[in-house]
Amino acid sequence: MSQFRSEPGPRIGFAKDSDPETAGWANAGIGLEGERLDVGGVNPWSGAPWISLHQWIVVSHPAHPRQRHRADIYQVRGPNESLVAFAAAELSNGVWGFYVPDPVREKPHRS
């Protein structure tokens, strides 16, 4: 099974708390909408357009690990016109979580 999920039609935006996290992604930060944040060397709120890849992952809320959220995957042009991939989810009203690919990250153990 692919680590990414895709589906046609409108974004639903929710994941069930029982959904497993998508492996290979690490939290890059959490903050209020518009707040300066470094995500893979890019501030996602800098005004550069987010290019949707029409795929999504399931992530845990950094402060509430049992909560699952759907994070849509995007690319944005970074320094030197390079493309930087990230996933973003609105975790609460105006509070965003950002995640970056991390192929060496191991799946957390549950107790």
BELRA-V905350 format. One record per helix or strand. SS is the DSSP state (H for helix, E for strand). FROM is the first residue (numbers start at 1). TO is the last residue. If there is no record, write none. Layout:
{{SS & FROM & TO} {SS & FROM & TO}}
This chain:
{{E & 5 & 5} {E & 14 & 14} {E & 25 & 32} {E & 39 & 39} {E & 42 & 42} {E & 51 & 60} {E & 68 & 77} {H & 79 & 81} {E & 83 & 92} {E & 95 & 101}}
